[in-house]
Structure formats: structure tokens, C-alpha cells
Amino acid sequence: MYYNFHCDTRTGQVYFDAPNNDTYRVTNINKEKRIFSIHIDEGQTCGNIDEMTNFLQLNQPQVFNVIEECSNDLKDTSPNFMLQNTSLQELKIQWHPPPEPVCNSSTNCIDLPNSDCTATGNGTSRCLCNAPFRWDSMNFACTSVGKGKQPKGSTQRHMLYVALGILGSAIFILCTTCSILYFRRKRVANTLENRGSVQGNMAVQMYDNERHIKDLINSCQFREEDKKGIDVPFFSFKGILAATDNFSEANKLGQGGFGPVYKGKFPGGQYIAIKRLSSGSGQGLEEFKNEVLLIAKLQHRNLVRLLGYCIAGDEKILLYEYMPNKSLDSFIFDRTLCVLLDWEMRFNIILGIARGLLYLHQDSRLRIIHRDLKTSNVLLDEELNPKISDFGLARIFGGKETEGSTTRVVGTYGYMSPEYALEGTFSIKSDVFSFGVVVLEIITGKKNTGFYKSEQALSLLGYAWKMWKENTELDLMDVTLSETCNASEFMRCVNVGLLCVQEDPSERPTMSNVLFMLGSETASLSSPKQPTFVVRRSLSSTASSSIPEASNELTATLEEGR
């Protein structure tokens, strides 16, 4: 009839065996109100009435009802002295008076004196009490009407009070639950609205600006599969202003050819590098669009990751993963910080840059020429791993294309190959030339564009060639590497660096060959010829020239190396 209760004879503690096969300690019993309380362990579910009814599986048959929400602010008053006056989660359960036992014949009613097996209206038979006895559900027996009989009016009033109490409790619980849900939803809505600087109120802006970017894409010579859209999210200008504290100087990380770079802190504590296009940078929508399209499609550990973009009026902004160690040039050209990069670190940086270029030239879905590789465009993460950045000048090649040409040469003086600087022709070998310059700068700690040696005003390339011819390559070494340098690896780097800066592009190795030569101690390396640009020429930071005997004017916008 009821679910089991049992008593621990050692402690006198009563336990309730619920239908969910769990046993709960009974902390209080009120037989007049037919209510008992059970203790719910802290690790177990403690929810509202419906949740606890389902959890204890008291749905069927309807003998027990959970009448109050689970409470954890009560004190334990159980007989177990070890648990007295301790906080607990308590649940109150009310039981209904059980009906007479079901029977098939009078023999089933032997255990219930003064009763007979009688058919009831619902098609079952029960052991009904004979007159003048009445069914006593509290004692599970047929008792005389005269025993314990209460006045009729008193019983009715008591039942009315119980009903009103239950109804009032139910209304209170319902109102409390609705209020909690309402205020919780309102708080969540306010939180989402506050985040609107990045997500909430930018839906219309996102549509308009993405459509604008796609219109720009369609106006250029991209293949159809490259016109499917932008793979990174749009950020609102309002959110970027908040993240950078209105582009404050305190958050400024540096200044590049594109424009200033800032550190921004977004909701959740995430730091992002924010590159803001400067109107005087000489780079416009074409370069901006290049980065939005290209970097989003590139995934490699040695390439910086683009996280988003923004267009708002004249503002054009790119958002990248934040690199706490900034750029490579800030280390190798600083006489204080350069000591932090020992030979092993520098050699690993060279290998990482080579892997990133190989991915661009050969392993990515798009064949890409960077066209502006330099030490300031190599960023370092927390573990000083290199990541190539700044793809504003990059170009896509498809199929078997290996080179292209332009009448607008834009790049950095000291890193551009001669065929690109003088003729406007670029190929993967143009990037190889830039890589060779970067290698020589890393191992010497000297800038190619700021190098002076002897009365001949040699460039870094010219000085490296002079040391090679005299078999004194180790004299090129950055003095801070003297104690950590591996001489064999250093000699290979000098050899590979000079091979990469050969004047004839066909005599420069591919990046796959570069990696093989750098990584193999037994590889046979060819001897380089005299490189180009061995003598430093005085050029202004911005120069214009024309190609001899050519109908198209070649404009060269050159930046001094940073």
C-alpha cells in the first residue's frame, strides 16, 4: 500500500524507501497533518515541487505529494545526535489516507477484523468495515465509531483550513516561480544588450557592410570559388572604440605601413590586436580587402590568424590574434632585447618563417605570394614562435601560374627583389629573395637598409658576400650568439641566405629546397654567386621611376625598413 519505511534499531532513525530506489532519512513526522520530512543530500537534486515529484517518482499511485519546494536553510532535528543542528536540504511530503485493502474473497480479510470482502463501484472488491465500525486509515484497522470521533463541524473546519493552506501555498509557489523566471530573463536580455557593441545592435551594420565588401570583391579578378563571402565576423566600430579606450596611446602597440596597431580588450577578457588603416599609408581598399579575403582562408601555425574586420565610414580596421611579444625586428635590432634570442631560438624562427612561406607557395588551397616579407611583418607569440603577418600586398595565383607583373610596385626598400623593384615582375622567387634578407638580418642582428661597412658603403648583402669569399663567415655572427651558436647551422644559414638573394630568380631555391637545406646536415649546398644590391644605394623612401623602353609607367612606392 505504502512505500517502505524502516527503522535503524541502533540509532532509532526512520528511513523512507522512495520509488526511485533511493533511501532518505526522515527528519520529522506530523501524523495529524499527514506530513513527513526527508533529508536530501547536498549532492542530489533539490528543485521545485514538480521536479522533486518526478525525481522521487511519486507520480503513481497518488499516495504521496510533495507539498513544498526543497529548502536548504533548515536545521536537522533528527534523533541522530551526530547530525543534530546541522544545515540540511529538507523536503516535505504529504500522504493521503489509504483506502481499504483489495480482496478476492473473505479469506483475504482475516487480517482486518470486523470486515468483509465487498464489491465496490469501480469493479474491485475491498475489505469494507462492518457496522458499527469505520475504516481508520491512521491505524489501518476497523475501529468503533464512538472511539476518537470528533464533532462534525470541527472536522469540516479542519478540512477547510487544510485545503486553504494547500491552495495558498500553491499560489505562493506559482507566483514566486514566475517572478524568478521573469527577472532572470530580463537580466539575460540586459546582458546581451550590453554586449551589443560587438554582437547586439550590429545586425543591420553587418548586413550593409558585408554587402559592401562583397561588391568590392565582385569588382576584382577573383575566381568564382573565392567570391563566396567573407569567412570572419564583422565587428562594430562602437565595440572597437570601447575595447581600445578610444584608440588611446596607452593601448598602442606600434606603427606599421598600414597604420597604427592597438591592443583591445573584449568581453570575456580576450585581447585582440587591432590594425587601423591610416589615410596617409598609401594602402587603400584593395590592400584592406586582400587581408580580409586571404588571411581568413589560410590556416597555418606560422601565419597570423585574422579574427574579424570593420568598415565604418572612412574607418577600415582589421582584428588579429594578439601577439604579446610583438614583432621580430623589435628583438633582433634592439641591443638589449636581442640577448633574449639565443641561437636555437633564432634558428627555429628561421625554420618557422620558411614553413609559413612554403604553405603560402605550395601547400595552401590558394597559391599566394606575400610580396612584403620583412622582420617587422613576422610576429612572435608567447613561446616566440614566428607568425607571418600583413597580407595587404599579397597576390593569388591559380593553377600553374608562377609569376605576375604590375605597374604599381609597392613594398619595402631592402627586401624587394631586383626584378620586382625595377621591372614590376613578381613570383614565388620574389618572396625567396625577401626571405634571404630576413635570414641574414636574424643571424647578424643588422638591418640591410641601415648597414654601413668600409668606404664602399656595402649593404648587408654585400658584406655577407665579402665574408663568404674570404671564408670568414663566422665574423657575420651577432656578438650575442657567440656562446650559444652552432657553427654548422650558422654556416648553412649564411649559404642559404646568399642563395636566396641571387640576382637571377631561376638561381634562387624554392622554399621546399630551402627547408631541406636548412634541416639536413648532410645536404650538399651549392656555392652562391655574387648577389644583387651589394652596394647600398641612396634612395628616398618614396620614389617614382619608369621602365626603359616600356610604354607603361612603373610607380615604385618604397618604404624604408622598419
N, C-alpha and C positions, 0 to 999 in steps of 0.2 A: 504494500500500500504506500508507505513512505520509503524514501531512500534511507539507507542505513545510517544510524548513529551508533558510535561505540565509545566506550569509556576506558581510559587508561587507569587501571586499578592502582598503579603505583603513585600517580600524581593526582588522580581524581579529575583529570582533564577530559572533557567530552569533545568528540570529533564528529564532523559531518562528512559523509562519503557522498560527494556530488555525482551526478550522472556523467560528468566528463572524466570520471575515473581518478580524480584528484581528491585528496583528503584535506579538510580545512579545520583549524582549531576553532571551537565555539567559544566566544568570549562573553556572551550574555544570552539569557533566555527569559522572555516575558510571556508566561503561559496565558495570562489574561488577555493580552493583545495578540497572542499567537505570533510573536515576533522573536526571532533569534538572530544573533550577530556572529559573523565568522571573520577570521583574520585572513587577509590577503597578503602574501609575501611581497616585499618591495620589488622583486624582480619580475612579478607577474603583472598582467594587465589590470588596470584599475580605471574603469571608464564610467560612462553614464549607465542608466538603467537598462536600456536595450542592449548595449554592448556587454554588460555583465550577465544579463539573462542568457544571451547567446553563448557567452564564454563558458558559463556553468552548465549549459544545455538544460535549462529549467523550462523549456518551452512546452514539452509534452511529458506526461499528462500535466494539466494545470493545477498542481497541488501547491507549488511554491511560487512566490512572486517576489522579485527584487523591488523594494519599495523606496529606496533612497540611493542616490549616487554614492559611489565609493568615496570614503573620507580617509584622509591620512593625518588628521590633526587630533586624533583621539588618543587616550591613554589605555593601556592594557590593564584590565582588572581581573584577569583570569586567575584561577586558584594556583597556577604555577608560579611560585614565589620568584623564580629566576627571571620571569618575564614581566613582573609587575612594574607599573609606572613607566613603561617604555612606549615610544611612539609606534603606532601601527596603522595599517590601512584596513579599515573595517567596512563591512558590507552588511546591511540589514535585509533580512529575508522574512517574509510573512507566509505562513502556511494556512491553507483552507481546511475547514473541518472535513475529515474523511467521511465518505458515505459508508453504509453498512457493507460487510463483506459479501462478495459474489458467491453464489452457491449453485449446485446442481440438484441437490437433494437435502433432506433434513439432516442426514448424517454429517454434512458439511458444516452444520450449525451447532455441533456438540460443544465446541469451544466457546460458544456465545450463549450462555444460559438465558432462558426466557425469550427465545426467538425461534422462528420457524422459517423455512425456505419458502419464500413467496415471490410470485412473478410480479415484476414492475412494468410500468408503461413503456419502457424503452426496449422491451424484448429480452431483458435479462432477469435473472432471479437473484434476490438478495436475502440475507438473514435478517428479516424485519422483526423488531421487538413486539412482543405480545402486550396487550393492555393488562395492567395499567403502567407498563414500563415504556421508557423513552430512550431512544438512542443517545448515548453520551459520548460524543466524539473525543472529548478530552481524555476519558478513561478507557475508550474503546470497549464499552460494555453497555448492556441494557440496564438502566437504573430506574428506580421508582420515581414517579412524577413528583412526589412530595419532597424528595431529597434535593436540596440545593436549588429549589425553584425560586426564581426571582419574580417580583411583580412585573406584570406585563408592560406597564408604562415605562418602568426603569430599563427593561431590555430594549425597548424600541428607541428610547432616548440614547442609550449607549450605542446602538447600531447607527443611529443618525450621526452622532459625533464622530464615530469611526469613518463613516462614509464621507462626511465633510472634511475630515482631516486628510484622508487619502486624496480627495478631489483637490483640496488646497495645495497639497504637496506636489501633485502632478502639474497644476497650473504654474506653481513657482518654478519647478524644474524646467518646464517648457519655456517660460519667459527668460530664465537665466541662460538657457542654451541658445535661444535666438539672439539674445543680446551679445553673447560671446562671439557667435558667428558673424554678426553684423560688424562689430568693432574690429574683428580680425581681418575681415575682407577689406574694410576701409583702410586699415593700416598698411596692408599689402598694396592696395591701389595707390596710396600716397607714396610708398617707397618706389614703386615703378615710375610714378610721375616725376619723382626727384631724380631718377636716373635718365630722364628724358633727354638730357644734354647729349647722351650717346645713343640712346635707344628710343626713348618715349615719343618725343614730339618731332622726330626727324623723318617720319614716313613719307610725307609729301616731298621734303627736300631730297630724300634718297631717290625717289622716282624721277624727279626733274633732272637731277644732276647725273644719274646713271644714264638716262636717255641722252643727255648732252654728250657724255663721254662716248656712248655708242655711235652717235652721229659723227663724232670725230674719227672714230675707228673706221667707219664706212668710207670716209673720205680719203683714206690712205691705202697703199698697196699691200694689204694683208690677205692671206689665203682665207677661204671661206671658213675652214675649221678654226681659225683664230679670231673669228668675229662673233663668237657665240656669247660673249659677255665678259664681265669682269668677275674674277674669282675671289676678290677680297671685299670686305664690307666697307660701306661709306660711313664716315664719322661726321657729326655736325660740328660746325665751326664754334658754336657755343660751348660744346663739350671740350674741345681742344683748348679754348681760352681758359676754361676752368682748370684743366689738367696742368697747364703751363703757368698758371698765375698771370694770365695776360702777357705771355711771352716775356717774362721777367728775365733780367740779366742773370739773376741767381740760378736760373734753370738753363742757361745757355751752355751747351756742350762744346760748341766750336763753330767755325765758319768754313763752308766749302764753296766749290764753284757754283753749286745750285743755289746756295743761300745759307742762312744760319740754321743750326740744328739745336733743338731744345730737348730737355728731359721732361716728360709729362707723367703725372701720376693719376691713374684712372681708378674708378670704383673697384674695390677689392684689393687695392694696394699694388696693382700691376704697373710697372714702369715701362714706358714706351718712348723710343727716340722719334722726335717729330721734326721733319725736314721741311722748311718753309721756303717756297720759291721766291727768290728776290727778283724784283722787276729789272734790276740792273745786272743780272747774272749773265745775260746773253742766251739763256736757255728758256724756251717757252713751252707752249702746249705740246709740241712734238716730243720733246725730251720727257716732259711730265707723263704724257700718255705712254711713252716707251716703258717707263718704270712700272706703271700701273698694270700694263698688259704682260710684260715679260717676267718680272720677278714673281708674280702670282703663279705663273706656270712652272717655275723652277723650284725643285726640292733637292737640296744637297747640303750636307753638313758644313761645307766650306763656302756657302753662299748665304748672304744675309737674307732674313725672311721678312717679306712685306706683310704687315698686319692690316693695313687699310689706307684710305685716301680721303681727301676732302677738297671740294671746289665750292667756294663761296665768293661771288663777285670776282674780284681780281686775285683772291687768295687761292693758291694751289699748294696743297700740303700732302706729304707722304708720311706714313707712320710705320716704323720698323721695330723689330725686336731690339731691346735696349742692350747695348754692349758696354758694360761698366769700365772696361779698360781702354775704351776709345779706339784710336787708330794706331797702326803700326809705326807711322812716322813720329808720333809723339814719344815713342820709346827709343828707337834706334838713333834718332838725331838729337836726343837730349843727353848731355854728358852725365846727368845724374841718374836718369831712369834707365839708360842703356845697360847698366850693370845688372839689372834685373833679368835680362835676357842672356842666359849663357849659351854656349854653342849648341847644346842639344835642343833647346827651345827654338833657336833661330833656324836650325836645320829642319825641325818639324814644321815650322811656319812656312818655310820654302816648299816642303812637300805638300802641305795643305793647300797653298795657293796653286800649285801645279795640278792637284787633283780637281780643284774647282774649275780651272780653265779647261782641263780635259773633259769634264762634264759638259761645259758650255759648247765646246767644239765638236764633241763626238757622241757623248752618251745621253744627252737630253733629247726629248722629242723634237725640239727646235734646235737647229744649228745656229749658234749665236756667237757673234764677235763683239767683245766688250768695248774696244776702241779707247778706253780711258783707264787702263790698269796702271796703278801707281801706289806707292806706300800709304798715302793718305786715304786711298779707297780700299784699304784692307783693314777691317776692324778686328778686334780681339775680344773674345768672350771671357767669362770668369776664369777659365782654365787656360787662357792665352791661345786658344785655337783660332786660326785665321778664318775670316769670312769676307769674301769679295763683295763690295757694295757699289752703289752708284751706277745704275744701268741706263742713265739718261741718254747716252750716246750709242748704246748697243744697237746692233742690227741683226735681223733674222735672215738666214739663208735656208733655202729648202732644196730637197733632192740632192743633186750632185754639185750644187753651186758651192764655190770655194772662195770667191772674191767678188768685190764690187767697187764702184767708184762714186765720187761725189765732187761737186764743185764748191762745197762748203765744208772746209776742213776745220773741225773743232776738236781741240784736245789740249794736252798739257806739254809744254816745251820740255824736252829732256827725256820724254818717254815715248814720243811718236816715232814710228819707223820712217826712214827716208822716203820710201815710195808713197806713204800716206801724206807726210808733211809737204812734199814737193810736187806730187802728181795727183793726189786725191784718191789713190788706189789703196784699198784695204782688204785684208784677208785674215785667215786664222794666223798667218805668219806675222801679221802686224801685232797681234797680242803676244806672240812668242818674243818679238823684239822688246816689248814693254816688260815682259817677264824677266828677260835677261838683265835689263837695267835694274829692276827691283832686286834680283838676286845679288848683284854686285853691291847695291846700296846696303842690303841686310848684312852682308859679311864684312863690309868695310866700315859701316856706320857713317858713311859720307854721302851727301847729295850729289847726284850727277850734275845738276844745274848750278850748284854753288861750289864746285870743286876747282881749285887752282893749284897747279903744281909746276914749278920751274918757270923760266922765262917764256916757254912756249904756250902757256895758258892751256894746258891739257885738260880735257874733260875727264871725268872718272873713267869712261870707256878707254880713252887714250892712255891714261895712266895704267890701267889694268893690262892693256896690250903691251905697254913698255915693260912691266914687271914680268909678263909671260915670256917675252922674248929674252929677257935676261935671266930666266929661271929663278926669279926671286919672288914668286907669287905669294909666299907667306908674309912678305912685307906689306901686303894689302890688308892683312887682318886687323880688325878693330882691336886696339890695345887691351880692351876689357875682356877679350876672349883668350888671352894668352895662356891662362891656366886651365881652361876647360875645352879648348878647341881640339877636335880630331883632325889631324893634318891631312889624312887621306880624304876625308869628306870635304874638307876645305878646298883641296886641290881640284876635286871633281866639280865643286860649285863654281870655281873660277873658270874651269874648262867649259862647263855647260853654259855659264853666263856669257862667255865670249862667243860661243857657237850661236847663241840666240840673237846676238846683236850684229850678225854678219850683214853686210850691205845688200847682198843678193838674197831675196826671200827664199829662193829654192835651196840655198845652202844652210838655212836655219832648220833645226829639227822640229818635228811635231811634238805636241805636248805628251803624247804617249811615249815617244822616244826619250823625251826629257826625263820622265818619271823612271823609265828603265835605266837610264844612265846614272841618275842620282841614287837609285836604290840598289844598284848592283856593284859590288866591289870588284868583280871580275870582268865587267863590261869593258870592251875596248873603245876608247873615246878618240874620235878624230881630232886632229890639230886644227885650231881655228885660223882663219886668215885675218888680216887687219880689218877691224870693224869700221863702221862708218862713224862720223861725228867724233873723231879722235881729238880734234882741236875745238875748244869752246868758242862758239860764235856769238857775237853780241847781237841779241835780238830783243826788241821791245816785247812787252807782254802781249800786245795785240799788234798783229801785222797783216798787211794785205799784199798779195803778190799775184802774178799771173803766170800761167804755164806757157813757156815759149812755144811758138808755132801752134797754139791751140786757140780755138775760137771762143771757148768758154772761159770766163774769168774764174780763177780759183781764189777764194777768200779764206785765209787762214786765221782763225781766232785762237791765239795761243795763250795759255796760262803758264806763269812761272810755277814750278813745282812747289807744293806746299809741304 
